[in-house]
Amino acid sequence: MSAAALLSTLVVVAGQSNAVGHRLGPADLPPGARPDPMVQIWRDGRFQTFAPGTNTGGPNSPQAWGPEVEFVRRWRADHPDERLYLVKVAKGSTGVVPDPAAWDWSPASKDEQYDLATREVQAVKARLADLDLVVVLWIGGESDVALPAKAAAHERALTALFARMKADWWIAGPTIVMARIADEWDRSGPVRAAQTRLGGFDTDALPMQPDGAHFSAEGQIRLGGAFYEAWKARAGAAPALASGGTPARR
């Protein structure tokens, strides 16, 4: 894609702890990961130079890093003259199904993760006058595995969440890219099946940490690469992008 096709791209990393990069830090980064002034990440109400292992985590773990590191590397290799903007709104232990007793991603849960994430995305969009595309990288739902009732409701809740993202975050075209959660527990079947039906790609071959629940550093790098390949495939299938046009603004 040329600079004429995309004036400005925003990547939103969202989901649970595997989107954050649980227990990973600067010492786990691959060789060559370094700050890139052509990539700006939104932190503490302002854009900062993207610095893997420094400002790529969550509020409680700012040095964590996840799939964005490899996604950014791949994107920059293909778009050397374009700027990329990034916002990370992932948080561990946040399910998708509304739960009055737990913090979750449901848009029906007032002032919880969806509302907080939406405020961040809207603040970023307000700073980017030439924004043409929003890409969401989503991996989450592990918390919904624990209870059968939540697992059964996951598909309906995730469908509603993605619909609200498209409405509230201005996503043009097929640009929500979802990774299916890993096969961590025997009871994860209903959630994984729902995510497969909704287009989530397979992560079962990716290396995990010893806890069996979180991707290792190598797993995160491979996850980021898989996100990038899935996004390229979907972006290439979108008529406006394939023809070199600009997605229509809302």
CYANA upper distance limits for C-alpha pairs under 8 A (distance plus 0.5 A):
  1 MET  CA      5 ALA  CA      6.71
  1 MET  CA      6 LEU  CA      7.81
  1 MET  CA     79 HIS  CA      8.10
  1 MET  CA    241 LEU  CA      8.31
  1 MET  CA    244 GLY  CA      7.76
  2 SER  CA      6 LEU  CA      7.21
  2 SER  CA     79 HIS  CA      8.09
  2 SER  CA    244 GLY  CA      8.26
  3 ALA  CA      7 LEU  CA      6.41
  3 ALA  CA     79 HIS  CA      8.44
  3 ALA  CA     81 ASP  CA      8.06
  3 ALA  CA     82 GLU  CA      6.85
  4 ALA  CA    244 GLY  CA      8.34
  5 ALA  CA    241 LEU  CA      7.59
  5 ALA  CA    244 GLY  CA      5.87
  5 ALA  CA    245 GLY  CA      6.23
  5 ALA  CA    246 THR  CA      6.04
  6 LEU  CA    132 ASP  CA      6.53
  6 LEU  CA    133 LEU  CA      7.70
  6 LEU  CA    246 THR  CA      7.16
  7 LEU  CA     82 GLU  CA      8.41
  7 LEU  CA    130 ASP  CA      6.63
  7 LEU  CA    131 LEU  CA      7.03
  7 LEU  CA    132 ASP  CA      6.58
  8 SER  CA     82 GLU  CA      8.22
  8 SER  CA     83 ARG  CA      7.16
  8 SER  CA     84 LEU  CA      7.23
  8 SER  CA     85 TYR  CA      8.15
  8 SER  CA    128 LEU  CA      8.27
  8 SER  CA    130 ASP  CA      6.49
  8 SER  CA    131 LEU  CA      5.23
  8 SER  CA    132 ASP  CA      6.02
  8 SER  CA    133 LEU  CA      7.23
  9 THR  CA     83 ARG  CA      7.95
  9 THR  CA     84 LEU  CA      6.04
  9 THR  CA     85 TYR  CA      6.62
  9 THR  CA    131 LEU  CA      6.74
  9 THR  CA    132 ASP  CA      6.70
  9 THR  CA    133 LEU  CA      5.49
  9 THR  CA    134 VAL  CA      6.54
  9 THR  CA    135 VAL  CA      8.04
 10 LEU  CA     84 LEU  CA      6.84
 10 LEU  CA     85 TYR  CA      5.17
 10 LEU  CA     86 LEU  CA      6.09
 10 LEU  CA     87 VAL  CA      8.05
 10 LEU  CA    131 LEU  CA      7.89
 10 LEU  CA    133 LEU  CA      6.77
 10 LEU  CA    134 VAL  CA      5.32
 10 LEU  CA    135 VAL  CA      6.67
 11 VAL  CA     84 LEU  CA      8.13
 11 VAL  CA     85 TYR  CA      6.71
 11 VAL  CA     86 LEU  CA      5.32
 11 VAL  CA     87 VAL  CA      6.92
 11 VAL  CA    134 VAL  CA      6.43
 11 VAL  CA    135 VAL  CA      5.25
 11 VAL  CA    136 VAL  CA      6.33
 11 VAL  CA    137 LEU  CA      7.77
 12 VAL  CA     86 LEU  CA      6.44
 12 VAL  CA     87 VAL  CA      5.50
 12 VAL  CA     88 LYS  CA      6.24
 12 VAL  CA     89 VAL  CA      7.63
 12 VAL  CA    121 VAL  CA      8.36
 12 VAL  CA    134 VAL  CA      7.81
 12 VAL  CA    135 VAL  CA      6.59
 12 VAL  CA    136 VAL  CA      5.17
 12 VAL  CA    137 LEU  CA      6.63
 13 VAL  CA     19 ALA  CA      7.14
 13 VAL  CA     68 GLU  CA      7.64
 13 VAL  CA     86 LEU  CA      8.19
 13 VAL  CA     87 VAL  CA      6.91
 13 VAL  CA     88 LYS  CA      5.20
 13 VAL  CA     89 VAL  CA      6.60
 13 VAL  CA     90 ALA  CA      6.87
 13 VAL  CA    136 VAL  CA      6.50
 13 VAL  CA    137 LEU  CA      5.45
 13 VAL  CA    138 TRP  CA      6.82
 14 ALA  CA     19 ALA  CA      6.67
 14 ALA  CA     88 LYS  CA      6.79
 14 ALA  CA     89 VAL  CA      5.66
 14 ALA  CA     90 ALA  CA      4.81
 14 ALA  CA     91 LYS  CA      8.22
 14 ALA  CA    136 VAL  CA      7.48
 14 ALA  CA    137 LEU  CA      6.61
 14 ALA  CA    138 TRP  CA      5.52
 14 ALA  CA    139 ILE  CA      7.27
 14 ALA  CA    140 GLY  CA      8.32
 15 GLY  CA     19 ALA  CA      6.07
 15 GLY  CA     20 VAL  CA      8.30
 15 GLY  CA     89 VAL  CA      7.96
 15 GLY  CA     90 ALA  CA      5.21
 15 GLY  CA     91 LYS  CA      6.88
 15 GLY  CA     92 GLY  CA      8.18
 15 GLY  CA     94 THR  CA      7.98
 15 GLY  CA    138 TRP  CA      5.92
 15 GLY  CA    139 ILE  CA      5.49
 15 GLY  CA    140 GLY  CA      4.93
 15 GLY  CA    141 GLY  CA      7.99
 16 GLN  CA     20 VAL  CA      7.11
 16 GLN  CA     90 ALA  CA      6.00
 16 GLN  CA     91 LYS  CA      5.40
 16 GLN  CA     92 GLY  CA      4.86
 16 GLN  CA     93 SER  CA      6.52
 16 GLN  CA     94 THR  CA      6.32
 16 GLN  CA     95 GLY  CA      8.13
 16 GLN  CA    139 ILE  CA      7.10
 16 GLN  CA    140 GLY  CA      5.28
 16 GLN  CA    141 GLY  CA      7.62
 16 GLN  CA    142 GLU  CA      8.08
 17 SER  CA     21 GLY  CA      6.56
 17 SER  CA     22 HIS  CA      5.93
 17 SER  CA     90 ALA  CA      7.53
 17 SER  CA     91 LYS  CA      6.36
 17 SER  CA     92 GLY  CA      4.47
 17 SER  CA     93 SER  CA      7.24
 17 SER  CA    140 GLY  CA      8.16
 17 SER  CA    214 HIS  CA      8.09
 18 ASN  CA     22 HIS  CA      6.55
 18 ASN  CA     66 GLY  CA      7.56
 18 ASN  CA     92 GLY  CA      8.18
 18 ASN  CA    139 ILE  CA      7.29
 18 ASN  CA    140 GLY  CA      7.76
 18 ASN  CA    214 HIS  CA      6.38
 18 ASN  CA    215 PHE  CA      7.09
 19 ALA  CA     66 GLY  CA      6.26
 19 ALA  CA     67 PRO  CA      7.24
 19 ALA  CA     90 ALA  CA      6.37
 19 ALA  CA     91 LYS  CA      8.21
 19 ALA  CA    138 TRP  CA      7.79
 19 ALA  CA    139 ILE  CA      6.43
 19 ALA  CA    140 GLY  CA      7.87
 20 VAL  CA     57 GLY  CA      6.31
 20 VAL  CA     58 GLY  CA      6.93
 20 VAL  CA     64 ALA  CA      7.14
 20 VAL  CA     65 TRP  CA      6.70
 20 VAL  CA     66 GLY  CA      6.05
 20 VAL  CA     88 LYS  CA      8.43
 20 VAL  CA     90 ALA  CA      6.12
 20 VAL  CA     91 LYS  CA      6.98
 20 VAL  CA     92 GLY  CA      7.69
 21 GLY  CA     57 GLY  CA      7.65
 21 GLY  CA     64 ALA  CA      6.00
 21 GLY  CA     65 TRP  CA      5.32
 21 GLY  CA     66 GLY  CA      4.73
 21 GLY  CA     67 PRO  CA      8.13
 21 GLY  CA    214 HIS  CA      8.42
 21 GLY  CA    215 PHE  CA      8.15
 21 GLY  CA    220 GLN  CA      7.96
 22 HIS  CA     64 ALA  CA      7.28
 22 HIS  CA     65 TRP  CA      8.40
 22 HIS  CA    214 HIS  CA      7.11
 22 HIS  CA    215 PHE  CA      8.43
 23 ARG  CA     64 ALA  CA      7.30
 24 LEU  CA     28 ASP  CA      6.62
 24 LEU  CA     63 GLN  CA      8.30
 24 LEU  CA     64 ALA  CA      5.69
 24 LEU  CA     65 TRP  CA      6.75
 24 LEU  CA     66 GLY  CA      8.40
 24 LEU  CA    216 SER  CA      8.25
 24 LEU  CA    217 ALA  CA      7.35
 25 GLY  CA     29 LEU  CA      7.51
 25 GLY  CA     53 GLY  CA      6.07
 25 GLY  CA     63 GLN  CA      5.89
 25 GLY  CA     64 ALA  CA      5.30
 25 GLY  CA     65 TRP  CA      7.00
 26 PRO  CA     52 PRO  CA      7.88
 26 PRO  CA     53 GLY  CA      5.00
 26 PRO  CA     54 THR  CA      7.81
 26 PRO  CA     63 GLN  CA      7.08
 26 PRO  CA     64 ALA  CA      7.95
 28 ASP  CA    217 ALA  CA      6.53
 29 LEU  CA     33 ALA  CA      7.03
 29 LEU  CA     52 PRO  CA      8.18
 29 LEU  CA     53 GLY  CA      7.70
 29 LEU  CA    217 ALA  CA      7.53
 30 PRO  CA    217 ALA  CA      8.50
 33 ALA  CA     52 PRO  CA      6.96
 33 ALA  CA     69 VAL  CA      8.09
 34 ARG  CA     51 ALA  CA      6.53
 34 ARG  CA     52 PRO  CA      6.74
 35 PRO  CA     49 THR  CA      7.02
 35 PRO  CA     50 PHE  CA      5.93
 35 PRO  CA     51 ALA  CA      4.60
 35 PRO  CA     52 PRO  CA      7.06
 36 ASP  CA     40 GLN  CA      8.41
 36 ASP  CA     49 THR  CA      6.74
 36 ASP  CA     50 PHE  CA      6.14
 36 ASP  CA     51 ALA  CA      7.22
 37 PRO  CA     49 THR  CA      5.59
 37 PRO  CA     50 PHE  CA      7.19
 38 MET  CA     49 THR  CA      8.11
 38 MET  CA     82 GLU  CA      7.70
 38 MET  CA     83 ARG  CA      5.50
 38 MET  CA     84 LEU  CA      7.03
 39 VAL  CA     49 THR  CA      6.70
 39 VAL  CA     50 PHE  CA      5.97
 39 VAL  CA     72 VAL  CA      8.44
 39 VAL  CA     83 ARG  CA      6.28
 39 VAL  CA     84 LEU  CA      5.27
 39 VAL  CA     85 TYR  CA      6.24
 39 VAL  CA     86 LEU  CA      7.88
 40 GLN  CA     47 PHE  CA      6.22
 40 GLN  CA     48 GLN  CA      5.90
 40 GLN  CA     49 THR  CA      5.29
 40 GLN  CA     50 PHE  CA      5.66
 40 GLN  CA     83 ARG  CA      8.27
 40 GLN  CA     84 LEU  CA      6.91
 40 GLN  CA     85 TYR  CA      5.38
 40 GLN  CA     86 LEU  CA      6.61
 41 ILE  CA     47 PHE  CA      5.86
 41 ILE  CA     48 GLN  CA      5.80
 41 ILE  CA     49 THR  CA      6.69
 41 ILE  CA     50 PHE  CA      5.76
 41 ILE  CA     55 ASN  CA      8.36
 41 ILE  CA     56 THR  CA      8.44
 41 ILE  CA     85 TYR  CA      6.35
 41 ILE  CA     86 LEU  CA      5.05
 41 ILE  CA     87 VAL  CA      6.16
 41 ILE  CA     88 LYS  CA      8.47
 42 TRP  CA     46 ARG  CA      5.97
 42 TRP  CA     47 PHE  CA      4.89
 42 TRP  CA     48 GLN  CA      6.69
 42 TRP  CA     85 TYR  CA      8.26
 42 TRP  CA     86 LEU  CA      6.79
 42 TRP  CA     87 VAL  CA      5.65
 42 TRP  CA     88 LYS  CA      8.08
 42 TRP  CA    124 VAL  CA      7.63
 43 ARG  CA     47 PHE  CA      6.66
 43 ARG  CA     48 GLN  CA      7.22
 43 ARG  CA     55 ASN  CA      7.83
 43 ARG  CA     87 VAL  CA      8.11
 45 GLY  CA    123 ALA  CA      8.42
 50 PHE  CA     55 ASN  CA      7.46
 50 PHE  CA     56 THR  CA      8.03
 51 ALA  CA     55 ASN  CA      6.36
 51 ALA  CA     56 THR  CA      7.43
 52 PRO  CA     56 THR  CA      6.21
 52 PRO  CA     63 GLN  CA      8.14
 52 PRO  CA     65 TRP  CA      6.98
 52 PRO  CA     69 VAL  CA      7.06
 53 GLY  CA     57 GLY  CA      7.93
 53 GLY  CA     62 PRO  CA      8.06
 53 GLY  CA     63 GLN  CA      4.90
 53 GLY  CA     64 ALA  CA      6.18
 53 GLY  CA     65 TRP  CA      6.25
 54 THR  CA     62 PRO  CA      6.77
 54 THR  CA     63 GLN  CA      5.07
 54 THR  CA     64 ALA  CA      8.01
 55 ASN  CA     62 PRO  CA      5.87
 55 ASN  CA     63 GLN  CA      6.40
 55 ASN  CA     64 ALA  CA      8.36
 56 THR  CA     62 PRO  CA      6.53
 56 THR  CA     63 GLN  CA      6.57
 56 THR  CA     64 ALA  CA      6.43
 56 THR  CA     65 TRP  CA      5.66
 56 THR  CA     66 GLY  CA      8.17
 56 THR  CA     88 LYS  CA      7.93
 57 GLY  CA     61 SER  CA      5.90
 57 GLY  CA     62 PRO  CA      4.53
 57 GLY  CA     63 GLN  CA      5.74
 57 GLY  CA     64 ALA  CA      4.66
 57 GLY  CA     65 TRP  CA      5.88
 57 GLY  CA     66 GLY  CA      8.32
 57 GLY  CA     88 LYS  CA      8.16
 58 GLY  CA     62 PRO  CA      5.59
 58 GLY  CA     63 GLN  CA      8.45
 58 GLY  CA     64 ALA  CA      7.61
 58 GLY  CA     88 LYS  CA      8.10
 58 GLY  CA     89 VAL  CA      8.17
 58 GLY  CA     90 ALA  CA      7.60
 58 GLY  CA     91 LYS  CA      7.39
 65 TRP  CA     69 VAL  CA      7.48
 66 GLY  CA    220 GLN  CA      6.15
 66 GLY  CA    221 ILE  CA      8.13
 66 GLY  CA    224 GLY  CA      8.11
 67 PRO  CA     71 PHE  CA      6.76
 67 PRO  CA    220 GLN  CA      5.64
 67 PRO  CA    221 ILE  CA      6.51
 67 PRO  CA    222 ARG  CA      8.31
 67 PRO  CA    223 LEU  CA      6.18
 67 PRO  CA    224 GLY  CA      4.45
 67 PRO  CA    225 GLY  CA      8.19
 67 PRO  CA    227 PHE  CA      8.26
 68 GLU  CA     72 VAL  CA      6.26
 68 GLU  CA    224 GLY  CA      6.44
 69 VAL  CA     73 ARG  CA      6.85
 69 VAL  CA    221 ILE  CA      7.61
 69 VAL  CA    224 GLY  CA      7.35
 70 GLU  CA     74 ARG  CA      6.61
 70 GLU  CA    220 GLN  CA      8.46
 70 GLU  CA    221 ILE  CA      5.87
 70 GLU  CA    222 ARG  CA      8.08
 70 GLU  CA    223 LEU  CA      8.49
 70 GLU  CA    224 GLY  CA      5.30
 70 GLU  CA    225 GLY  CA      6.29
 71 PHE  CA     75 TRP  CA      6.55
 71 PHE  CA    224 GLY  CA      5.22
 71 PHE  CA    225 GLY  CA      6.24
 71 PHE  CA    227 PHE  CA      7.26
 71 PHE  CA    228 TYR  CA      5.95
 72 VAL  CA     76 ARG  CA      6.45
 73 ARG  CA     77 ALA  CA      6.73
 74 ARG  CA     78 ASP  CA      7.02
 74 ARG  CA    225 GLY  CA      7.69
 74 ARG  CA    228 TYR  CA      7.52
 75 TRP  CA     79 HIS  CA      6.50
 75 TRP  CA    228 TYR  CA      7.91
 76 ARG  CA     80 PRO  CA      5.71
 76 ARG  CA     82 GLU  CA      8.20
 87 VAL  CA    120 GLU  CA      8.27
 87 VAL  CA    121 VAL  CA      7.71
 87 VAL  CA    124 VAL  CA      8.31
 89 VAL  CA    117 ALA  CA      5.98
 89 VAL  CA    120 GLU  CA      8.20
 91 LYS  CA    113 GLN  CA      8.37
 93 SER  CA    103 TRP  CA      8.23
 93 SER  CA    104 ASP  CA      8.42
 93 SER  CA    142 GLU  CA      8.25
 93 SER  CA    143 SER  CA      6.41
 94 THR  CA    102 ALA  CA      8.23
 94 THR  CA    103 TRP  CA      6.26
 94 THR  CA    104 ASP  CA      5.00
 94 THR  CA    105 TRP  CA      6.71
 94 THR  CA    113 GLN  CA      8.14
 94 THR  CA    140 GLY  CA      8.35
 94 THR  CA    141 GLY  CA      7.97
 94 THR  CA    143 SER  CA      6.80
 95 GLY  CA    103 TRP  CA      7.97
 95 GLY  CA    104 ASP  CA      5.36
 95 GLY  CA    105 TRP  CA      6.50
 95 GLY  CA    106 SER  CA      8.44
 95 GLY  CA    140 GLY  CA      7.72
 95 GLY  CA    141 GLY  CA      5.70
 95 GLY  CA    142 GLU  CA      7.28
 95 GLY  CA    143 SER  CA      5.25
 95 GLY  CA    144 ASP  CA      5.87
 96 VAL  CA    104 ASP  CA      6.25
 96 VAL  CA    105 TRP  CA      5.30
 96 VAL  CA    106 SER  CA      5.88
 96 VAL  CA    140 GLY  CA      8.40
 96 VAL  CA    141 GLY  CA      6.47
 96 VAL  CA    143 SER  CA      8.39
 96 VAL  CA    144 ASP  CA      7.30
 96 VAL  CA    154 HIS  CA      7.17
 96 VAL  CA    157 ALA  CA      6.60
 96 VAL  CA    158 LEU  CA      6.75
 96 VAL  CA    161 LEU  CA      8.19
 97 VAL  CA    104 ASP  CA      7.46
 97 VAL  CA    105 TRP  CA      7.75
 97 VAL  CA    106 SER  CA      6.49
 97 VAL  CA    144 ASP  CA      7.24
 97 VAL  CA    150 LYS  CA      6.63
 97 VAL  CA    153 ALA  CA      7.14
 97 VAL  CA    154 HIS  CA      6.48
 97 VAL  CA    157 ALA  CA      5.96
 97 VAL  CA    158 LEU  CA      8.18
 98 PRO  CA    104 ASP  CA      6.68
 98 PRO  CA    105 TRP  CA      7.80
 98 PRO  CA    106 SER  CA      5.74
 98 PRO  CA    108 ALA  CA      7.36
 98 PRO  CA    109 SER  CA      6.77
 98 PRO  CA    157 ALA  CA      8.39
 99 ASP  CA    103 TRP  CA      7.64
 99 ASP  CA    104 ASP  CA      7.24
 99 ASP  CA    109 SER  CA      8.32
100 PRO  CA    109 SER  CA      8.31
103 TRP  CA    112 GLU  CA      6.67
103 TRP  CA    113 GLN  CA      7.43
104 ASP  CA    109 SER  CA      7.65
104 ASP  CA    112 GLU  CA      6.85
104 ASP  CA    113 GLN  CA      6.35
104 ASP  CA    114 TYR  CA      8.16
105 TRP  CA    109 SER  CA      7.91
105 TRP  CA    112 GLU  CA      7.34
105 TRP  CA    113 GLN  CA      5.48
105 TRP  CA    114 TYR  CA      5.42
105 TRP  CA    161 LEU  CA      8.11
106 SER  CA    112 GLU  CA      8.38
106 SER  CA    113 GLN  CA      8.06
106 SER  CA    114 TYR  CA      6.73
106 SER  CA    157 ALA  CA      7.57
106 SER  CA    161 LEU  CA      6.87
107 PRO  CA    114 TYR  CA      6.03
107 PRO  CA    115 ASP  CA      7.34
107 PRO  CA    161 LEU  CA      6.98
107 PRO  CA    164 ARG  CA      7.85
109 SER  CA    114 TYR  CA      8.31
110 LYS  CA    115 ASP  CA      7.25
111 ASP  CA    115 ASP  CA      5.70
111 ASP  CA    116 LEU  CA      6.93
112 GLU  CA    116 LEU  CA      6.69
113 GLN  CA    117 ALA  CA      6.45
114 TYR  CA    118 THR  CA      6.50
115 ASP  CA    119 ARG  CA      6.75
116 LEU  CA    120 GLU  CA      6.99
117 ALA  CA    121 VAL  CA      6.71
118 THR  CA    122 GLN  CA      6.46
118 THR  CA    168 ASP  CA      7.72
118 THR  CA    169 TRP  CA      7.46
119 ARG  CA    123 ALA  CA      6.59
120 GLU  CA    124 VAL  CA      6.78
121 VAL  CA    125 LYS  CA      6.66
121 VAL  CA    169 TRP  CA      7.14
122 GLN  CA    126 ALA  CA      6.66
122 GLN  CA    169 TRP  CA      7.45
123 ALA  CA    127 ARG  CA      7.25
124 VAL  CA    128 LEU  CA      7.17
125 LYS  CA    129 ALA  CA      7.91
125 LYS  CA    131 LEU  CA      7.59
132 ASP  CA    246 THR  CA      7.65
132 ASP  CA    247 PRO  CA      7.18
132 ASP  CA    249 ARG  CA      7.94
133 LEU  CA    171 ILE  CA      7.11
133 LEU  CA    172 ALA  CA      6.81
133 LEU  CA    247 PRO  CA      7.94
134 VAL  CA    169 TRP  CA      8.10
134 VAL  CA    170 TRP  CA      7.40
134 VAL  CA    171 ILE  CA      5.71
134 VAL  CA    172 ALA  CA      7.52
134 VAL  CA    175 THR  CA      7.47
135 VAL  CA    171 ILE  CA      7.53
135 VAL  CA    175 THR  CA      5.47
135 VAL  CA    176 ILE  CA      6.48
135 VAL  CA    177 VAL  CA      7.99
136 VAL  CA    175 THR  CA      6.86
136 VAL  CA    176 ILE  CA      5.23
136 VAL  CA    177 VAL  CA      6.53
137 LEU  CA    176 ILE  CA      6.78
137 LEU  CA    177 VAL  CA      5.59
137 LEU  CA    178 MET  CA      6.54
137 LEU  CA    179 ALA  CA      8.38
137 LEU  CA    227 PHE  CA      7.46
138 TRP  CA    176 ILE  CA      7.71
138 TRP  CA    177 VAL  CA      6.64
138 TRP  CA    178 MET  CA      5.21
138 TRP  CA    179 ALA  CA      6.84
139 ILE  CA    178 MET  CA      6.38
139 ILE  CA    179 ALA  CA      5.67
139 ILE  CA    180 ARG  CA      7.11
139 ILE  CA    181 ILE  CA      7.12
140 GLY  CA    180 ARG  CA      8.39
140 GLY  CA    181 ILE  CA      7.10
141 GLY  CA    145 VAL  CA      7.61
141 GLY  CA    154 HIS  CA      8.14
141 GLY  CA    181 ILE  CA      7.67
141 GLY  CA    191 VAL  CA      7.79
142 GLU  CA    146 ALA  CA      8.23
142 GLU  CA    181 ILE  CA      7.27
142 GLU  CA    188 SER  CA      8.42
144 ASP  CA    150 LYS  CA      5.62
144 ASP  CA    151 ALA  CA      5.77
144 ASP  CA    154 HIS  CA      7.24
144 ASP  CA    191 VAL  CA      7.87
145 VAL  CA    150 LYS  CA      7.33
145 VAL  CA    151 ALA  CA      5.71
145 VAL  CA    187 ARG  CA      7.16
145 VAL  CA    188 SER  CA      5.82
145 VAL  CA    190 PRO  CA      8.40
145 VAL  CA    191 VAL  CA      6.92
146 ALA  CA    150 LYS  CA      8.04
146 ALA  CA    151 ALA  CA      7.93
146 ALA  CA    187 ARG  CA      8.19
147 LEU  CA    151 ALA  CA      6.74
148 PRO  CA    152 ALA  CA      6.60
149 ALA  CA    153 ALA  CA      6.82
150 LYS  CA    154 HIS  CA      6.49
151 ALA  CA    188 SER  CA      8.24
151 ALA  CA    190 PRO  CA      6.34
151 ALA  CA    191 VAL  CA      5.98
152 ALA  CA    190 PRO  CA      6.97
152 ALA  CA    191 VAL  CA      7.92
153 ALA  CA    157 ALA  CA      6.69
154 HIS  CA    158 LEU  CA      6.38
154 HIS  CA    191 VAL  CA      6.70
154 HIS  CA    194 ALA  CA      7.57
155 GLU  CA    159 THR  CA      6.55
155 GLU  CA    191 VAL  CA      7.76
155 GLU  CA    194 ALA  CA      5.64
155 GLU  CA    195 GLN  CA      7.53
155 GLU  CA    198 LEU  CA      8.41
156 ARG  CA    160 ALA  CA      6.81
157 ALA  CA    161 LEU  CA      6.65
158 LEU  CA    162 PHE  CA      6.67
159 THR  CA    163 ALA  CA      6.73
159 THR  CA    198 LEU  CA      8.38
160 ALA  CA    164 ARG  CA      6.80
161 LEU  CA    165 MET  CA      6.74
162 PHE  CA    166 LYS  CA      6.73
162 PHE  CA    176 ILE  CA      8.21
163 ALA  CA    167 ALA  CA      6.85
164 ARG  CA    168 ASP  CA      6.31
164 ARG  CA    169 TRP  CA      8.38
165 MET  CA    169 TRP  CA      5.71
165 MET  CA    170 TRP  CA      7.91
165 MET  CA    171 ILE  CA      7.92
166 LYS  CA    170 TRP  CA      6.03
166 LYS  CA    171 ILE  CA      5.46
166 LYS  CA    172 ALA  CA      8.19
167 ALA  CA    171 ILE  CA      7.85
170 TRP  CA    250 ARG  CA      7.65
171 ILE  CA    175 THR  CA      7.12
171 ILE  CA    176 ILE  CA      8.45
172 ALA  CA    247 PRO  CA      6.75
172 ALA  CA    248 ALA  CA      7.82
172 ALA  CA    249 ARG  CA      8.19
173 GLY  CA    235 ALA  CA      8.27
173 GLY  CA    238 ALA  CA      7.00
173 GLY  CA    247 PRO  CA      8.02
174 PRO  CA    234 ARG  CA      6.76
174 PRO  CA    235 ALA  CA      7.36
174 PRO  CA    238 ALA  CA      7.52
175 THR  CA    231 TRP  CA      7.41
175 THR  CA    234 ARG  CA      7.67
175 THR  CA    235 ALA  CA      7.58
177 VAL  CA    200 GLY  CA      7.79
177 VAL  CA    227 PHE  CA      7.29
177 VAL  CA    230 ALA  CA      7.35
177 VAL  CA    231 TRP  CA      6.78
178 MET  CA    195 GLN  CA      8.44
178 MET  CA    199 GLY  CA      7.39
178 MET  CA    200 GLY  CA      5.17
178 MET  CA    201 PHE  CA      7.05
178 MET  CA    227 PHE  CA      8.23
179 ALA  CA    200 GLY  CA      5.30
179 ALA  CA    201 PHE  CA      5.42
179 ALA  CA    202 ASP  CA      7.04
179 ALA  CA    203 THR  CA      7.23
179 ALA  CA    227 PHE  CA      7.86
180 ARG  CA    192 ARG  CA      6.70
180 ARG  CA    195 GLN  CA      6.27
180 ARG  CA    196 THR  CA      7.21
180 ARG  CA    200 GLY  CA      5.28
180 ARG  CA    201 PHE  CA      5.97
180 ARG  CA    202 ASP  CA      6.10
180 ARG  CA    203 THR  CA      6.73
181 ILE  CA    192 ARG  CA      6.87
181 ILE  CA    202 ASP  CA      8.39
181 ILE  CA    203 THR  CA      7.29
182 ALA  CA    192 ARG  CA      8.44
182 ALA  CA    202 ASP  CA      8.39
182 ALA  CA    203 THR  CA      6.30
182 ALA  CA    204 ASP  CA      5.89
182 ALA  CA    213 ALA  CA      8.08
183 ASP  CA    188 SER  CA      6.99
183 ASP  CA    189 GLY  CA      8.29
183 ASP  CA    192 ARG  CA      8.27
183 ASP  CA    204 ASP  CA      7.01
184 GLU  CA    188 SER  CA      7.49
184 GLU  CA    212 GLY  CA      6.76
184 GLU  CA    213 ALA  CA      6.25
188 SER  CA    192 ARG  CA      6.68
189 GLY  CA    193 ALA  CA      6.44
190 PRO  CA    194 ALA  CA      6.64
191 VAL  CA    195 GLN  CA      6.73
192 ARG  CA    196 THR  CA      6.62
193 ALA  CA    197 ARG  CA      6.78
194 ALA  CA    198 LEU  CA      6.85
195 GLN  CA    199 GLY  CA      6.83
195 GLN  CA    200 GLY  CA      5.67
196 THR  CA    200 GLY  CA      5.38
196 THR  CA    201 PHE  CA      7.40
201 PHE  CA    230 ALA  CA      8.39
203 THR  CA    223 LEU  CA      7.80
206 LEU  CA    215 PHE  CA      7.60
206 LEU  CA    218 GLU  CA      8.30
206 LEU  CA    219 GLY  CA      5.36
206 LEU  CA    222 ARG  CA      7.38
206 LEU  CA    223 LEU  CA      7.80
207 PRO  CA    215 PHE  CA      6.50
207 PRO  CA    216 SER  CA      6.29
207 PRO  CA    218 GLU  CA      6.98
207 PRO  CA    219 GLY  CA      5.15
208 MET  CA    212 GLY  CA      6.17
208 MET  CA    213 ALA  CA      7.34
208 MET  CA    214 HIS  CA      6.09
208 MET  CA    215 PHE  CA      4.63
208 MET  CA    216 SER  CA      5.20
208 MET  CA    219 GLY  CA      6.76
209 GLN  CA    213 ALA  CA      7.50
209 GLN  CA    214 HIS  CA      6.07
209 GLN  CA    215 PHE  CA      6.06
209 GLN  CA    216 SER  CA      5.20
215 PHE  CA    219 GLY  CA      5.44
215 PHE  CA    220 GLN  CA      6.28
216 SER  CA    220 GLN  CA      6.62
217 ALA  CA    221 ILE  CA      6.85
218 GLU  CA    222 ARG  CA      6.72
219 GLY  CA    223 LEU  CA      6.46
220 GLN  CA    224 GLY  CA      6.59
221 ILE  CA    225 GLY  CA      6.84
222 ARG  CA    226 ALA  CA      6.63
223 LEU  CA    227 PHE  CA      6.65
224 GLY  CA    228 TYR  CA      6.77
225 GLY  CA    229 GLU  CA      6.74
226 ALA  CA    230 ALA  CA      6.53
227 PHE  CA    231 TRP  CA      6.56
228 TYR  CA    232 LYS  CA      6.62
229 GLU  CA    233 ALA  CA      6.68
230 ALA  CA    234 ARG  CA      6.78
231 TRP  CA    235 ALA  CA      6.37
232 LYS  CA    236 GLY  CA      6.36
233 ALA  CA    237 ALA  CA      6.91
234 ARG  CA    238 ALA  CA      7.06
235 ALA  CA    241 LEU  CA      6.94
235 ALA  CA    242 ALA  CA      7.85
236 GLY  CA    241 LEU  CA      6.93
236 GLY  CA    242 ALA  CA      5.70
237 ALA  CA    241 LEU  CA      8.24
237 ALA  CA    242 ALA  CA      6.94
238 ALA  CA    242 ALA  CA      6.42
239 PRO  CA    243 SER  CA      6.53
240 ALA  CA    244 GLY  CA      6.91
240 ALA  CA    245 GLY  CA      5.38
240 ALA  CA    246 THR  CA      6.62
240 ALA  CA    247 PRO  CA      6.33
241 LEU  CA    245 GLY  CA      5.99
241 LEU  CA    246 THR  CA      7.07
241 LEU  CA    247 PRO  CA      7.59
